């Protein structure tokens, strides 16, 4: 373990090494900025995209096809998505997909003899993106999670963190920072989400950034009891059964997961992919080979045999809430701070219902590119002394710990995380929400927040677990306070005490705050530069 801090400087610091962070790094470097990327894991293999295939919201520049694509999920999303942002994302995604083709990504050829751009294999895609980040001259620090942002009176000015393999701390002074740390799955063990614990949310919240759509966080994925693979598109060809062999009516519909959740509260549910023909079976195995690994290992044929399923929580990874952005560059309200990918709100293109992998992949490409470009231009405008600022860690002001407390009586991070999970995992607390349930959970979460502010110990955990526990607690509080404020059922947000959609609540909810969480409607325009539209 090294006691000497690693000190570096760069025009732009990217926090997070998934697709959004990779695109942000490349775009920032293309503007002539010096760039450093830090990743909690290994850039190219960590995060939700890397271990699996993912669809892409790729639509050719055909007016009718794009109109149909935008309208197809309007009702599901509660009509909260914004047309201009959707068109921007479709344009940028079209360009970026062709860019990775030119870089050498091996898109398959469809039956018509044309390249099929509608999906990518995560391992190949992220291996290519890491190479392109390195080729752009970006310095990568792997296994180097950020612990807190640095800031001064002019805004964000870098971050500090730790290299987990050596224990060496690092400090990077930067004129602009892009948070691309992904969403928060609360350590649910969903595939690829072990690094997605809301760390970027906490850092942004400490800087004074705001959040949008945090109530749209009830994303649960269908998974076999024995698997962590949350790729659910194949269940479109499934029939769902009770233990006695009867069909669970309505479970295969577009809102079927709600039916499954209600059933699972009382008894087991089984699935069988018995609607797939032979050609589709082969296509499924080719498209998502890791989906079948656990079945093959257990010698289960999912096309002919029933298997037990459950719903694994994915939170804001597959939800739509995240850090609020205030203009086309994906800037936050905090000078020098940008957000991209799942760390940023996806309400602008999805509204209040998950876009699944495809919309998220398109958003990661697009927001990553825009945030990197915007951060670089912002940084380079700051002049010759842009990296000579007397910035300090924001935890000094917020009092949220970055390191464990040596006091043996302090609550353990493992216990804290388990208690937060107890509030967000159960269907009858989170999926099916009510004023009483949300209020009760918030009471317990607020007490946990107070405990965290007093200091926590790590037991067998690492230093980063202190921030993970705090980040998950903060994220749950933003989610539930927003859910309490939205007194209707819209998108994926279900209120059992307000089962209908209320036309008077056709607006986004902005939230923020640490010790005292606040939520307010955002009734200004969605498109363009909305900085002035946010209420003070």
C-alpha positions as CSV (number, residue, x, y, z in Angstrom):
1,X,0.0,0.0,0.0
2,X,1.4,3.4,-1.1
3,X,1.1,6.4,1.3
4,X,1.9,8.9,-1.5
5,X,-1.1,10.4,-3.3
6,X,-1.1,10.2,-7.1
7,X,-1.7,13.8,-8.3
8,X,-2.7,14.5,-11.9
9,X,-4.2,17.3,-13.9
10,X,-6.4,17.2,-17.0
11,X,-8.8,19.5,-18.8
12,X,-11.6,17.0,-18.5
13,X,-12.1,14.2,-16.0
14,X,-14.5,11.4,-17.0
15,X,-15.8,9.3,-14.1
16,X,-17.1,6.0,-15.4
17,X,-15.8,3.6,-18.1
18,X,-18.9,2.2,-19.7
19,X,-20.2,3.2,-23.1
20,X,-21.2,6.8,-22.0
21,X,-17.8,7.4,-20.4
22,X,-16.0,6.0,-23.4
23,X,-17.9,8.2,-25.9
24,X,-17.4,11.2,-23.6
25,X,-13.6,10.6,-23.5
26,X,-13.3,10.3,-27.2
27,X,-15.4,13.4,-27.9
28,X,-13.5,15.5,-25.3
29,X,-10.2,14.5,-26.8
30,X,-11.4,15.3,-30.3
31,X,-11.9,18.9,-29.1
32,X,-8.2,19.1,-28.1
33,X,-8.7,18.7,-24.4
34,X,-6.4,16.6,-22.2
35,X,-8.6,13.8,-20.7
36,X,-8.4,11.3,-17.9
37,X,-10.9,8.5,-17.4
38,X,-11.3,6.8,-14.0
39,X,-13.3,3.6,-13.7
40,X,-14.5,1.8,-10.6
41,X,-13.8,-1.5,-12.5
42,X,-11.8,-2.2,-15.6
43,X,-12.9,0.1,-18.5
44,X,-14.2,-2.3,-21.2
45,X,-15.4,-5.0,-18.9
46,X,-17.3,-3.4,-16.0
47,X,-20.9,-2.2,-16.1
48,X,-24.2,-3.4,-17.5
49,X,-23.3,-3.2,-21.2
50,X,-20.0,-5.1,-21.2
51,X,-21.1,-8.7,-20.3
52,X,-24.1,-9.0,-22.6
53,X,-25.7,-8.1,-25.8
54,X,-27.8,-5.0,-26.1
55,X,-30.2,-3.6,-28.6
56,X,-29.7,-0.1,-30.0
57,X,-32.5,2.4,-30.7
58,X,-31.2,2.7,-34.3
59,X,-33.6,4.1,-36.8
60,X,-32.7,5.1,-40.3
61,X,-33.3,8.8,-41.2
62,X,-36.8,8.0,-42.6
63,X,-39.4,10.4,-41.3
64,X,-42.2,7.8,-41.1
65,X,-40.1,5.2,-39.4
66,X,-38.7,7.6,-36.8
67,X,-42.2,9.0,-36.1
68,X,-43.5,5.4,-35.5
69,X,-40.4,4.7,-33.3
70,X,-41.0,7.8,-31.2
71,X,-44.8,7.2,-30.8
72,X,-44.5,3.5,-30.1
73,X,-43.7,4.0,-26.4
74,X,-45.4,7.4,-25.8
75,X,-48.3,6.0,-23.8
76,X,-46.1,3.6,-21.8
77,X,-43.9,6.6,-20.8
78,X,-46.8,8.7,-19.7
79,X,-46.2,11.2,-22.5
80,X,-43.3,12.7,-20.7
81,X,-40.7,12.2,-23.4
82,X,-39.6,15.2,-25.5
83,X,-39.8,15.0,-29.3
84,X,-36.8,17.3,-30.0
85,X,-34.5,15.3,-27.7
86,X,-35.7,12.0,-29.2
87,X,-34.8,13.3,-32.7
88,X,-31.4,14.5,-31.5
89,X,-30.7,11.1,-30.0
90,X,-31.8,9.3,-33.1
91,X,-29.6,11.5,-35.3
92,X,-26.5,11.1,-33.0
93,X,-27.0,7.4,-32.6
94,X,-27.2,6.9,-36.3
95,X,-23.9,8.7,-36.7
96,X,-22.2,6.9,-33.8
97,X,-23.3,3.4,-34.9
98,X,-21.8,4.0,-38.3
99,X,-18.7,5.3,-36.6
100,X,-18.1,2.1,-34.7
101,X,-18.7,0.2,-37.9
102,X,-15.9,2.2,-39.5
103,X,-13.7,1.5,-36.4
104,X,-14.2,-2.2,-37.1
105,X,-17.2,-3.4,-35.1
106,X,-18.4,-6.6,-36.9
107,X,-22.1,-6.0,-37.4
108,X,-23.8,-9.1,-38.8
109,X,-25.5,-9.2,-42.2
110,X,-29.3,-9.7,-42.2
111,X,-31.3,-11.8,-44.5
112,X,-31.6,-9.0,-47.0
113,X,-27.8,-8.8,-47.3
114,X,-27.5,-5.5,-45.3
115,X,-25.6,-4.8,-42.1
116,X,-27.9,-5.1,-39.1
117,X,-27.2,-2.2,-36.8
118,X,-30.0,-2.9,-34.3
119,X,-27.8,-4.5,-31.6
120,X,-24.2,-5.0,-30.4
121,X,-22.5,-7.7,-28.4
122,X,-21.2,-6.0,-25.2
123,X,-17.8,-7.7,-24.9
124,X,-16.9,-6.8,-28.5
125,X,-18.4,-3.3,-28.3
126,X,-16.6,-2.3,-25.1
127,X,-13.3,-4.0,-26.1
128,X,-13.4,-1.7,-29.2
129,X,-14.4,1.3,-27.2
130,X,-11.5,0.9,-24.8
131,X,-9.1,0.7,-27.8
132,X,-10.5,3.9,-29.3
133,X,-10.3,5.7,-25.9
134,X,-6.6,4.8,-25.7
135,X,-6.0,5.7,-29.3
136,X,-7.5,9.2,-28.6
137,X,-4.7,9.7,-26.1
138,X,-6.9,9.4,-23.0
139,X,-5.3,8.2,-19.8
140,X,-7.2,5.4,-18.1
141,X,-7.1,4.6,-14.4
142,X,-8.7,1.2,-13.9
143,X,-10.0,0.0,-10.5
144,X,-9.9,3.6,-9.3
145,X,-13.3,4.6,-8.0
146,X,-13.9,8.3,-7.4
147,X,-14.9,9.1,-3.8
148,X,-15.8,12.8,-4.0
149,X,-15.8,15.8,-6.3
150,X,-13.5,18.8,-5.8
151,X,-14.9,22.3,-6.1
152,X,-14.3,25.9,-5.4
153,X,-16.4,29.1,-5.7
154,X,-16.5,28.7,-9.5
155,X,-17.8,25.2,-9.7
156,X,-16.5,21.6,-10.0
157,X,-12.8,21.3,-10.3
158,X,-11.9,17.5,-10.3
159,X,-12.2,14.6,-8.0
160,X,-10.4,12.4,-5.5
161,X,-10.5,8.6,-5.2
162,X,-8.5,5.5,-4.5
163,X,-6.8,2.8,-6.5
164,X,-8.3,-0.3,-4.9
165,X,-5.6,-2.7,-5.9
166,X,-2.8,-0.7,-4.4
167,X,-4.6,1.4,-1.8
168,X,-3.0,4.5,-3.3
169,X,-5.2,7.6,-3.2
170,X,-5.5,9.9,-6.2
171,X,-6.4,13.5,-6.8
172,X,-7.2,14.8,-10.3
173,X,-7.6,18.5,-10.8
174,X,-9.8,19.2,-13.9
175,X,-11.6,22.2,-15.4
176,X,-14.7,20.0,-16.1
177,X,-16.0,16.7,-15.0
178,X,-18.4,14.2,-16.7
179,X,-20.2,11.8,-14.4
180,X,-20.9,8.6,-16.4
181,X,-21.1,6.2,-13.5
182,X,-24.3,4.5,-14.5
183,X,-27.5,4.0,-12.4
184,X,-28.1,2.3,-9.1
185,X,-29.2,-1.4,-8.8
186,X,-28.5,-1.5,-5.1
187,X,-26.2,-4.5,-5.3
188,X,-29.1,-6.8,-6.4
189,X,-26.6,-9.1,-8.3
190,X,-28.2,-8.3,-11.7
191,X,-25.6,-9.1,-14.3
192,X,-23.0,-6.3,-14.7
193,X,-24.4,-4.1,-12.0
194,X,-22.0,-4.7,-9.1
195,X,-20.3,-1.4,-9.8
196,X,-23.6,0.5,-10.2
197,X,-24.4,1.8,-6.7
198,X,-25.4,5.4,-7.3
199,X,-21.9,6.8,-6.5
200,X,-22.2,9.4,-9.2
201,X,-25.6,10.5,-7.9
202,X,-24.1,11.1,-4.5
203,X,-21.2,13.1,-5.8
204,X,-23.5,15.2,-8.0
205,X,-25.9,15.8,-5.1
206,X,-23.0,17.0,-2.9
207,X,-22.2,19.5,-5.6
208,X,-25.7,20.8,-5.7
209,X,-26.9,19.1,-8.8
210,X,-30.5,18.2,-9.2
211,X,-32.3,15.0,-10.3
212,X,-35.2,14.3,-12.5
213,X,-37.6,11.3,-12.7
214,X,-36.4,9.5,-9.7
215,X,-39.8,8.1,-9.1
216,X,-39.5,6.1,-12.3
217,X,-37.2,3.6,-10.6
218,X,-39.4,0.5,-10.3
219,X,-37.5,-1.6,-12.8
220,X,-37.5,-5.3,-12.1
221,X,-36.3,-7.8,-14.6
222,X,-37.6,-11.4,-15.1
223,X,-34.8,-13.9,-14.3
224,X,-34.6,-17.6,-13.6
225,X,-34.2,-18.2,-9.9
226,X,-30.7,-19.6,-10.7
227,X,-29.4,-16.8,-12.9
228,X,-28.3,-13.2,-12.8
229,X,-28.9,-12.5,-16.5
230,X,-31.6,-9.8,-16.7
231,X,-32.1,-9.7,-20.5
232,X,-35.8,-10.1,-20.7
233,X,-36.7,-9.7,-24.3
234,X,-36.9,-13.5,-24.7
235,X,-39.8,-13.7,-22.3
236,X,-41.9,-12.2,-25.1
237,X,-42.0,-15.8,-26.3
238,X,-42.8,-17.3,-22.9
239,X,-45.8,-18.7,-21.2
240,X,-46.0,-18.3,-17.5
241,X,-47.4,-20.9,-15.1
242,X,-48.5,-21.5,-11.6
243,X,-46.9,-24.5,-9.8
244,X,-49.8,-26.7,-10.7
245,X,-49.4,-26.1,-14.4
246,X,-52.2,-23.5,-14.9
247,X,-51.4,-20.5,-17.0
248,X,-50.9,-17.2,-15.3
249,X,-53.3,-15.1,-17.3
250,X,-52.0,-11.6,-18.3
251,X,-48.4,-12.4,-17.4
252,X,-47.3,-12.3,-21.0
253,X,-48.8,-8.9,-21.8
254,X,-47.0,-5.6,-22.0
255,X,-47.8,-5.0,-18.4
256,X,-47.2,-8.6,-17.5
257,X,-44.5,-8.0,-14.9
258,X,-47.0,-6.4,-12.7
259,X,-49.1,-9.5,-12.8
260,X,-46.0,-11.6,-12.1
261,X,-45.1,-9.5,-9.2
262,X,-48.6,-9.8,-7.6
263,X,-48.5,-13.5,-8.1
264,X,-45.0,-13.9,-6.6
265,X,-46.1,-12.2,-3.4
266,X,-48.3,-15.3,-2.9
267,X,-46.8,-18.2,-4.7
268,X,-44.1,-19.3,-7.2
269,X,-44.2,-18.6,-10.9
270,X,-42.7,-20.7,-13.7
271,X,-41.9,-19.8,-17.3
272,X,-41.3,-21.8,-20.5
273,X,-40.1,-20.2,-23.8
274,X,-42.6,-22.4,-25.7
275,X,-43.7,-19.8,-28.3
276,X,-40.4,-19.8,-30.1
277,X,-40.1,-21.7,-33.3
278,X,-36.9,-23.5,-34.4
279,X,-35.4,-20.6,-36.3
280,X,-36.0,-18.2,-33.4
281,X,-34.4,-20.6,-31.0
282,X,-31.2,-20.6,-33.0
283,X,-31.4,-16.8,-33.3
284,X,-31.8,-16.4,-29.6
285,X,-28.8,-18.5,-28.8
286,X,-26.7,-16.5,-31.2
287,X,-27.9,-13.1,-30.0
288,X,-27.6,-13.7,-26.2
289,X,-25.4,-16.8,-25.6
290,X,-24.9,-15.9,-21.9
291,X,-28.7,-16.1,-21.3
292,X,-28.5,-19.9,-21.8
293,X,-25.3,-20.6,-19.8
294,X,-27.1,-21.3,-16.6
295,X,-29.7,-23.5,-18.3
296,X,-27.1,-25.5,-20.1
297,X,-25.1,-26.0,-16.9
298,X,-28.2,-27.3,-15.1
299,X,-29.3,-29.4,-18.2
300,X,-32.6,-27.5,-18.5
301,X,-34.2,-26.9,-21.9
302,X,-36.0,-23.6,-21.4
303,X,-38.0,-24.1,-24.6
304,X,-39.6,-27.4,-23.4
305,X,-39.2,-27.4,-19.6
306,X,-40.8,-25.0,-17.1
307,X,-38.3,-23.2,-14.8
308,X,-38.9,-21.0,-11.7
309,X,-38.5,-17.3,-12.2
310,X,-38.3,-14.3,-10.0
311,X,-38.0,-10.5,-10.5
312,X,-34.6,-9.0,-9.8
313,X,-34.4,-5.3,-9.1
314,X,-32.5,-3.1,-11.5
315,X,-33.5,0.3,-10.1
316,X,-32.3,3.3,-12.1
317,X,-30.1,1.2,-14.3
318,X,-33.2,0.2,-16.2
319,X,-35.4,3.0,-14.9
320,X,-35.4,6.5,-16.3
321,X,-34.4,8.8,-13.5
322,X,-31.0,10.4,-12.9
323,X,-29.1,13.6,-12.8
324,X,-30.9,16.5,-14.4
325,X,-29.4,18.1,-17.4
326,X,-30.1,21.7,-18.3
327,X,-29.0,22.1,-21.9
328,X,-28.0,20.3,-25.1
329,X,-24.4,19.7,-23.9
330,X,-25.7,17.6,-21.0
331,X,-24.5,20.1,-18.5
332,X,-26.0,20.2,-15.0
333,X,-26.9,23.3,-13.1
334,X,-23.4,23.2,-11.4
335,X,-20.7,24.9,-13.5
336,X,-18.2,22.4,-14.9
337,X,-20.3,19.3,-14.1
338,X,-21.9,17.2,-16.9
339,X,-23.8,13.9,-16.8
340,X,-24.2,11.1,-19.3
341,X,-25.6,7.6,-19.8
342,X,-27.6,6.0,-17.1
343,X,-26.2,8.5,-14.5
344,X,-28.3,11.2,-16.3
345,X,-32.1,11.3,-16.6
346,X,-33.5,9.4,-19.6
347,X,-37.0,11.0,-19.2
348,X,-36.2,13.1,-22.2
349,X,-36.4,10.1,-24.6
350,X,-38.2,7.5,-22.5
351,X,-40.6,9.5,-20.3
352,X,-41.6,7.5,-17.3
353,X,-41.2,4.0,-18.6
354,X,-38.0,2.1,-19.3
355,X,-36.6,2.1,-22.8
356,X,-34.9,-1.2,-22.0
357,X,-31.4,-1.7,-23.3
358,X,-32.0,-0.1,-26.7
359,X,-32.9,3.4,-25.6
360,X,-30.3,3.3,-22.9
361,X,-27.7,2.3,-25.4
362,X,-28.6,5.1,-27.7
363,X,-28.7,7.6,-24.9
364,X,-25.2,6.4,-23.7
365,X,-23.8,7.0,-27.2
366,X,-25.5,10.4,-27.6
367,X,-25.3,11.9,-24.2
368,X,-21.7,10.6,-23.8
369,X,-20.7,12.3,-27.0
370,X,-22.5,15.6,-26.2
371,X,-21.2,15.7,-22.6
372,X,-17.6,15.1,-23.6
373,X,-17.7,17.7,-26.3
374,X,-19.4,20.2,-24.0
375,X,-17.1,19.6,-21.1
376,X,-14.0,20.0,-23.3
377,X,-15.3,23.3,-24.8
378,X,-16.2,24.6,-21.3
379,X,-12.8,23.6,-20.0
380,X,-10.7,25.1,-22.8
381,X,-12.6,28.4,-22.4
382,X,-11.4,28.8,-18.8
383,X,-7.9,30.0,-19.9
384,X,-4.3,29.2,-19.1
385,X,-4.8,28.9,-15.3
386,X,-7.9,26.6,-15.5
387,X,-6.1,23.8,-13.6
388,X,-4.6,26.0,-10.9
389,X,-7.5,26.2,-8.6
390,X,-7.6,25.8,-4.8
391,X,-10.4,23.2,-4.9
392,X,-11.4,21.1,-1.9
393,X,-13.4,17.9,-1.4
394,X,-17.1,18.5,-1.1
395,X,-17.5,16.0,1.8
396,X,-15.9,18.7,4.0
397,X,-19.1,20.7,3.5
398,X,-21.7,18.0,3.4
399,X,-20.3,15.8,6.2
400,X,-20.9,12.6,4.2
401,X,-18.0,10.3,5.0
402,X,-15.6,9.1,2.4
403,X,-13.6,6.7,4.7
404,X,-14.6,4.3,7.4
405,X,-14.9,5.3,11.0
406,X,-12.6,3.5,13.4
407,X,-15.2,3.6,16.1
408,X,-16.2,0.0,16.7
409,X,-19.7,1.0,17.7
410,X,-20.4,2.7,14.3
411,X,-22.9,0.9,12.1
412,X,-21.3,-1.5,9.6
413,X,-21.7,-0.8,5.9
414,X,-22.8,-4.4,5.2
415,X,-25.7,-3.9,7.7
416,X,-26.5,-0.5,6.2
417,X,-26.7,-1.8,2.7
418,X,-28.9,-4.7,3.7
419,X,-31.3,-2.3,5.5
420,X,-31.5,-0.2,2.3
421,X,-32.1,-3.3,0.2
422,X,-34.9,-4.2,2.6
423,X,-36.7,-1.0,1.6
424,X,-36.2,-1.1,-2.2
425,X,-36.3,-4.8,-3.1
426,X,-39.7,-5.9,-1.9
427,X,-42.5,-5.6,-4.6
428,X,-45.1,-4.5,-2.0
429,X,-42.9,-1.6,-0.9
430,X,-41.4,-0.4,-4.2
431,X,-43.3,-1.7,-7.2
432,X,-46.8,-1.3,-5.6
433,X,-46.4,2.1,-3.8
434,X,-48.7,3.9,-1.4
435,X,-48.4,6.9,0.8
436,X,-48.3,4.8,3.9
437,X,-45.6,2.5,2.5
438,X,-43.4,5.3,1.1
439,X,-43.7,7.3,4.3
440,X,-42.7,4.3,6.5
441,X,-39.7,3.5,4.3
442,X,-38.6,7.1,4.2
443,X,-38.7,7.2,8.0
444,X,-36.3,4.3,8.2
445,X,-34.1,5.6,5.3
446,X,-33.8,9.0,6.9
447,X,-32.7,7.4,10.2
448,X,-30.1,5.4,8.2
449,X,-28.9,8.7,6.6
450,X,-28.4,10.2,10.1
451,X,-26.4,7.1,11.1
452,X,-24.2,7.5,8.1
453,X,-23.5,11.1,8.9
454,X,-22.2,9.9,12.3
455,X,-19.7,7.7,10.6
456,X,-19.7,4.0,9.6
457,X,-17.3,1.1,9.8
458,X,-16.5,-1.3,7.0
459,X,-15.9,-4.6,8.7
460,X,-14.7,-6.9,5.9
461,X,-15.7,-4.3,3.2
462,X,-13.4,-1.9,1.4
463,X,-13.2,1.9,1.7
464,X,-15.5,2.3,-1.3
465,X,-18.3,0.6,0.6
466,X,-18.7,3.7,2.8
467,X,-19.6,5.7,-0.2
468,X,-21.7,2.9,-1.7
469,X,-23.8,2.7,1.4
470,X,-24.3,6.5,1.5
471,X,-25.0,6.6,-2.2
472,X,-27.6,3.9,-2.1
473,X,-29.3,5.5,0.9
474,X,-29.4,8.9,-0.8
475,X,-30.7,7.4,-4.0
476,X,-33.5,5.5,-2.2
477,X,-34.5,8.7,-0.5
478,X,-34.7,10.7,-3.8
479,X,-36.7,7.9,-5.3
480,X,-39.2,7.6,-2.5
481,X,-39.7,11.3,-1.9
482,X,-40.3,11.7,-5.7
483,X,-42.7,8.7,-5.6
484,X,-44.6,10.3,-2.6
485,X,-44.9,13.6,-4.5
486,X,-46.3,12.0,-7.7
487,X,-49.9,11.2,-6.5
488,X,-50.9,9.2,-9.6
489,X,-50.0,6.1,-11.6
490,X,-47.9,7.1,-14.6
491,X,-45.3,5.2,-16.5
492,X,-43.6,2.6,-14.3
493,X,-44.6,4.5,-11.2
494,X,-47.6,2.7,-9.6
495,X,-49.5,4.2,-6.7
496,X,-52.0,1.7,-5.3
497,X,-53.8,4.6,-3.6
498,X,-53.9,6.7,-6.8
499,X,-54.4,4.1,-9.5
500,X,-55.2,6.5,-12.4
501,X,-53.3,9.0,-14.4
502,X,-53.9,12.6,-13.5
503,X,-53.7,15.1,-16.4
504,X,-52.9,17.9,-14.0
505,X,-49.6,16.1,-13.1
506,X,-48.3,15.9,-16.7
507,X,-44.9,17.3,-15.7
508,X,-41.5,16.1,-14.6
509,X,-40.4,16.1,-11.0
510,X,-37.1,17.7,-10.0
511,X,-35.5,16.6,-6.7
512,X,-32.4,17.2,-4.7
513,X,-31.0,17.8,-1.3
514,X,-29.0,15.6,1.1
515,X,-30.0,16.0,4.7
516,X,-33.4,17.3,3.7
517,X,-34.7,16.0,0.3
518,X,-37.0,18.3,-1.7
519,X,-39.1,17.6,-4.7
520,X,-40.9,20.1,-7.0
521,X,-42.6,20.1,-10.4
522,X,-40.7,21.2,-13.4
523,X,-43.3,22.8,-15.7
524,X,-40.9,24.6,-18.1
525,X,-40.0,23.5,-21.6
526,X,-38.2,20.2,-22.0
527,X,-36.2,21.1,-25.1
528,X,-33.4,23.5,-25.8
529,X,-31.6,25.4,-23.0
530,X,-33.9,24.8,-20.0
531,X,-31.5,26.3,-17.5
532,X,-33.8,29.3,-17.0
533,X,-36.9,27.1,-16.8
534,X,-35.9,25.4,-13.5
535,X,-37.5,27.1,-10.6
536,X,-35.2,28.5,-8.0
